[in-house]
Amino acid sequence: MSGTNAMPIPKFLEGEPLPAGYYDPPNPDESAPSCHVDLPALARYARKVGKRITELTKEEVRQFTI
């Protein structure tokens, strides 16, 4: 299964330009680039409000930018 239709875009990325290589498979031999988000805190928040991370709005995610 390949192609860009296989992976939905998270709500907080709608209307934003996607980073280069967004659809590329991860390379286990390279370090992943920083996403500049406190992911553990974001995950706790999503669980608390009963949403998946992909369902969060830009404003909600922006609260956890580091």
C-alpha positions as CSV (number, residue, x, y, z in Angstrom):
1,M,0.0,0.0,0.0
2,S,1.7,3.2,-1.1
3,G,0.7,6.7,-2.1
4,T,-0.2,9.8,-0.2
5,N,-3.8,8.8,0.3
6,A,-2.8,6.1,2.7
7,M,-1.8,8.5,5.5
8,P,-4.3,11.2,6.6
9,I,-2.9,14.6,7.5
10,P,-3.4,15.5,11.2
11,K,-5.9,18.3,11.9
12,F,-3.2,20.5,13.2
13,L,-1.3,20.3,9.9
14,E,-4.3,21.1,7.7
15,G,-3.6,24.2,5.6
16,E,0.1,24.1,6.4
17,P,2.9,23.2,4.0
18,L,4.1,19.7,4.9
19,P,7.7,19.2,5.9
20,A,10.1,17.8,3.2
21,G,10.0,14.0,3.3
22,Y,6.7,13.9,5.3
23,Y,5.6,10.8,3.4
24,D,9.1,9.2,3.3
25,P,9.6,6.0,5.4
26,P,11.8,6.6,8.5
27,N,15.4,5.7,8.2
28,P,16.5,3.7,11.2
29,D,20.2,4.6,10.6
30,E,19.6,8.4,11.0
31,S,18.4,10.4,14.0
32,A,14.9,11.7,13.6
33,P,14.6,15.5,13.4
34,S,13.2,17.3,16.4
35,C,9.6,18.1,16.2
36,H,9.9,20.9,18.8
37,V,6.9,19.7,20.7
38,D,6.7,18.2,24.2
39,L,5.2,14.9,23.1
40,P,4.6,13.3,26.5
41,A,2.7,16.4,27.7
42,L,0.8,16.6,24.4
43,A,-0.2,12.9,24.7
44,R,-1.3,13.4,28.3
45,Y,-3.4,16.4,27.2
46,A,-5.0,14.5,24.3
47,R,-5.9,11.6,26.6
48,K,-7.3,14.1,29.2
49,V,-9.6,15.8,26.6
50,G,-10.5,12.5,24.9
51,K,-9.0,13.1,21.5
52,R,-6.3,11.4,19.4
53,I,-3.2,13.5,18.8
54,T,-4.1,13.8,15.1
55,E,-7.5,15.3,16.1
56,L,-6.0,18.2,18.0
57,T,-6.2,21.7,16.6
58,K,-3.2,24.0,15.8
59,E,-4.0,26.0,18.9
60,E,-4.0,23.0,21.2
61,V,-0.7,21.7,19.8
62,R,0.9,25.2,19.9
63,Q,0.6,25.1,23.8
64,F,3.2,22.3,23.9
65,T,5.8,23.9,21.5
66,I,9.2,24.0,23.1
